[in-house]
Amino acid sequence: MIKKSKEKFKVGLLNDTEEFKRAVSNLLQELQMKGPYAANLKPQEAIDIINQFLEQLDDLKSHELELRHGLNLFKIEQPPFKEIAIIEKVIIISLINYNCYFDLKLFILIPILGTMDSLV
């Protein structure tokens, strides 16, 4: 009975891993299609979009840890998901891009408006 339950859990875990791979792939495709790449996009809108993708990525990474713990019970090695690293890099580059916009805007405005203290 225990052996049957153990095997059922293992099969379910392997199926969950396949579903997880599809979810990661779908997020990458969605990021490529709906990411903050439009020229007419306002920086704050872009940051909001990036934050939404970041939340989804955090959820996936949490789920990945759960899957890895389960797979480790059966001594099944799962290589790191390359697409997660790609998603992270795209998000980081996007954040840097839009944060540079805000930094540049401040850099330009401070000499005009005065010190940072006068802005607060």
Secondary structure, 3 states (H helix, E strand, C coil): CHHHHHHHHHHHHHHHHHHHHHHHHHHHHHHHHHCCCCCCCCHHHHHHHHHHHHHHHHHHHHHHHHHHHHHHHCCCCCCCCHHHHHHHHHHHHHHHHHHHHHHHHHHHHHHHHCCHHHHC
